[in-house]
Amino acid sequence: MVLAVAALGIGVWVTQPFQTDTPSPAAATFSGQPLQQRVAGLLDETDMSTQSSSPQPRTLVRPAVEVPACIRAGIAGDAEALAAQRGRFQDKDAYLVVLPHATKDARVTAYVVDASCITQASSGKETKGDVLLQRSYARTSN
């Protein structure tokens, strides 16, 4: 018993330096708004902009969301972004990019990516943005 407690204590002590300062889901904010709310708001804004007031049958055509190349390079996968916005995250200039979830249609994946790569790219350096946070959320339906 004593050995198990000692081993557990050593394991915690050894792994602490390798842990990153990742905010809890409740504490994650983007430009002062809880991340989950910001994601839902962006998706709502995008859905509203694709709806027509015409009485004709509607075809949902989602306009392409512009995401800088270095931000895109930092995110794994080839899916088209559903929404994106530049803002602030943990006192850093960042991009919030919302993609469809890789395996679940009822979810989206939100990435917060360090935007400093944009200025580096304009100076001729090939870079990719560092992902600061990645979270999965349920899609909201109206």
N, C-alpha and C positions, 0 to 999 in steps of 0.2 A: 504494500500500500504506500509506504513512504517513498519507495523507488518510483512508483507511478506518478505521485505528486511532484517529485523532483524532476522527473523526465518532462512532465507537462510544463513546469515552470521554466526549464531550460529551453524547451521548444518555443514557448512564447517569447522569451528573451532573445533567442536567435533569430526569429522571423520578424521581429519588430522593425529592424532597420530596413527591411525590404518592402514594407508596406507603404503604399502611396497615400497621399492625402486626398482621397476621393470622398466628396461630400455624400452624405446620405441622400436617398431619393427625396426625402422631405425638405432637405436643406438646399438642394440644387436649384439655383435661380439663374435666369438668363435676362439680362438687362432689368433686374429688379423684380421680375415676376417669376413665380414658381414655374419650373421647366415644363411640367405636365400641362399647366394652364396655357403657357405660351405655345406649346405644340398644338393643343386643341384649337387655340385661336388662329394660328397660322393655317391649319387645315380648314377651319370654317371660312376664313377669308378667301382661300383658294377655291373652295367649293362655291362660294357666293359669286366669285368673278367668272365662273364657268357656266353659270345658269343664265338663261335668256328669258326675257319677259314676253317673248313672242308666243302667240297661241299655236304656232306650228309645232309639230312633234320635235322634241328636243333630243339632240345627240350631245352627249357629254364629251366635249373636247377640252382636255386639260392643256393649257399653254405650257410650253417648256419653261422650267424653272432654271434661272441662271445661277450657276455655282462656279466660282473661280477654279481654274484647273488645279492649282496646288491644294485647294480645299478638297476637291474631288479625289485627288491622288492620295490624300490621307485616309480616305474612307474605303474600306474593302467593298468590293462588289461593283456591278455595272448597272444597277437599277436606276431608273430616272428619279430624280428628286421630286417629291410631292410638294415641298415647300422649303424655303430657305430664307434666312434673315441674318444680317450682320448686327452685332450688338456687343455686350460686355458679359464676361463670365469670370468670376474670381479675379477681378481687376485686370483682365486681359481683353484685348480686342479679339473677338471670336465670331465664328459663323455657327448658327444653328441650322442643321440640315436634317430634314425629315424624309426618310425613305420607306418604301413598303417593307414590311417584315419579310425576311428571307423564306420563311416556311408557313406563316400564319396570316391569312388574308384579313383577319379581324384585328390585326395589330400593326403598328408602325414602329420603326426604330429611329430614335433621335440621336444625332451626333452633334456634339459641341466640339468645334475644331479651332485651334489657335490660328488666328488670321495673320500673324506676323509673316507668314510665308508669302503673302501677297506683295508686300514691299520688297521682300528678297527676290521674288520672281521678276519684279519690274527692274531690278538692278542686274538682271541677266543670269541669276543663279537658278538652277533647276532644283526646286525644293518641293516637299509635300508637307501639308499641315499636320501638326500633332493632334491626335484625338485626345481631348481633355476629359470627355465624358461620353458614355454611350448608354442609353436607356431604351427599353421597350415599353410601349404604352398601348392600351386598347384604342382602336379607332372610335371616334365619337360619331354617332349617327344622328342626323336631324330628321 
